[in-house]
Amino acid sequence: MRNADDVLFDHLRRTNEDFAALVGSVGPERWTAPTPCPDWDVRALVGHLVQANVIYRMLLRGGSSDQFLIVREQNALGDDPVGSFRSAAEECLAAFAEPGSLDRDVDYPFGPADGRKLLGLLIADTVVHTWDLARATGAPDELDPQLVDWVDDNFEQLYTGVAEGPLDPSTTRHFAAPAPGVPGETRQDRMLRLVGRTP
């Protein structure tokens, strides 16, 4: 990826804040609303990102791919969605910042990865799901343009060789096939199209 590690940490902090702010704005009637991810309502979408932070922290500290797959199916959200996300995100960021974490190979079940690759994948996942959550709740869906540019610039490097990712033609989870590009599309629209969304 094309950025110094401190820039990556800043990207993760910023997208975490954007996502947490949206979670805090979800009204009680919206938690069962559908999202652009067909299998998830709003609660499941937020729970997915809580799980992602819990799982990546676990992998950075020696957890196994078997544990990953078990935790992925558990309910990590609890009764305080904002608190659950913020806590998991802060603990995960602290694990990424530990000496040696970014260069450590991890037992990632979807392809070879080190901590730096996980960090990039988590940034991208959180940016995209921020848009998903905004769409699901009727909030403004314009994303941070610097984060969009970063995901778009690093898209192939991030997802090449990642099973169940948007470049995996056999994936059956969370990524529809990308639609053809259209003249004059914004970088946000292009990024969303590449992950199978319809801007």
Residue, then its C-alpha position, 0 to 999 in steps of 0.5 A: m500500500r502506498n502510505a506510511d503506517d501513521v497515515l494508515f492509522d489516521h485513516l482507520r481512526r477517521t473512518n471509525e469516527d464516521f461510522a460511530a457517528l452514524v451508529g449513534s444516529v440510528g433511531p430505534e425503528r431503524w435497526t431492522a431496516p434493510t441495507p445494501c448488503p442483502d443478508w444484513d439489516v442495520r443491526a447485523l451490519v453494525g455487528h459485522l464491523v464490531q466482529a471484524n475489529v474483535i477478530y482482527r485484534m485476535l489474529l494480530r495476537g496469534g489467533s487462528s483462522d478457526q477462531f476467526l470463523i467461529v467468532r464471525e458467526q457470534n453476536a458481538l453487538g450487545d445492548d450498546p451498539v455505539g459503545s460496542f463498536r467504539s470499544a472494539a475499534e479502539e482495542c483493535l487499533a491499539a493491537f495494530a499499533e503494537p511494535g511488530s504487528l504490521d509486519r507479522d504474518v497472521d492466520y487469515p482464512f481467506g489468503p496470505a496476509d500480514g498485519r499491514k494487509l489486515l489494516g488496509l482491509l479493515i479501512a476499506d471495509t469500514v469505509v464501504h460499510t459507512w456508506d451502507l449504513a448511511r443508505a440504510t438509515g437515510a443519512p447523507d452518504e457522501l464519504d470522506p473523499q481522502l478515504v475514498d481515494w485511498v481505497d480506490d487507489n489501493f483496491e487491487q492490491l488490497y483484494t487480489g488473492v483474498a477469497e470472498g473478496p470483491l475480486d474473487p469471482s466465486t464469492t457468495r458473501h457480501f459482494a455482487a458483481p461490479a456493474p459496468g462503469v459509466p462516463g463521468e462517475t465520481r471516485q466514490d461511485r467507482m469505488l462503490r461499483l467495484v464492491g458491487r454496490t449501486p450508488 
